[in-house]
Amino acid sequence: MKPFFICLIALMSFSCSIDNEENINSYIEVLPIVSVSMPEYFEHGETYQIDITYLAPTNCHYFNDIYYDLEGNTSHVAILNTVVDNGNCETTNLEDQTSFNFEANTTGLHIFKFWQGEDENGQDMYLLMEVTVE
């Protein structure tokens, strides 16, 4: 029992406070894709890099991941950013770039739907690109 209390006391002396005096809010935000660069056609079994340009609205936006969902022959793609808002974010509207690899596993027409935001009615808008996989 004595070693347990020694460990408990040691743990308590090395613990840190999780109280943060600054009010920092962080969350994930989906950002619109501005443009895409990719080949005009793919060869079956090959892997291709697809380059994406997106708009980061503030200096508090940091690249997190690429949302990618494959449904049949259609790929839905969006950019996910982590926003760390400590109240001092400045509007930048800077273009940033990232890329992902696409492996052409099926033949025929493949449709890419790159999310570009919402219209005035709240409907999703997409940059549609159709590529033939030969």
Secondary structure, DSSP 4 states (H G I P E B T S, - for coil): -HHHHHHHHHHHHH------SS--EEEEEEE-EEEEE--SEE-TT-EEEEEEEEEEEETTEEEEEEEEEEETTEEEEEEEEEEEESS---EEEEEEEEEEEEE--S-EEEEEEEEEEE-TTS-EEEEEEEEEE-
